[in-house]
Amino acid sequence: MLLCGIVVSGCGLDDPLTGPRGAFAGLDLPETPEVEGDAWPRLADVPDMPPPGVVGPGAPDPVAGAQLAESLKVEAAVAAARAESLGQPVLSPAETARLRAAGRSAAQ
């Protein structure tokens, strides 16, 4: 484990005077035009949100998203009501008692 740490300890380090060094110094890492010249590191290119009602390539329409969120809330309420009804006992307590009594009398 220590040997592995020693082997990769200098990988990818930058020296302010001599520039990059280490095992990854020779790799040509492409930059997208959006991040070229920005402070490094930047993990993702996130475009600005378009104004409401405007749909561009690769950008969702905020109005459609709000409508979808509202429809999902309605669906969630319907599903919660159905789950509540399905969570109730299938047999009433009186019916359960009657069946248990019938089972005991048949076993004797």
Steps between C-alpha positions, in 0.01 A plus 500: 500500500782736588682414177188583299474836677863578425460409132206734438595774745630736230226439243339812364668756723558851365809698581452878465852544361550198276141414404326164519694192596426142587349208312201697369689812389524395134130436448316746277173565681250674271291785636158598376459858383282573803776427752807593299672769705281451810650416836594134528356254605148523370314172499200585282388757249164628623319740265301790637128439534302642206223750572155348571322379188815482288614158391844459349703200395591300806313730739163391641205736504447622860125543444465140384704389801269684739195343334657156526578556868136593568370195314740279697368648826145407394613148408679468835183600687296241308763232565512587872121467528511163321785379721301599809197302381714198415663512842169430676416145610321288239272341757318690770576406862152343533553284190844395628352398837221303328749310281724420798203368695392289203853363465519408869163324493598305188829392660324347800 
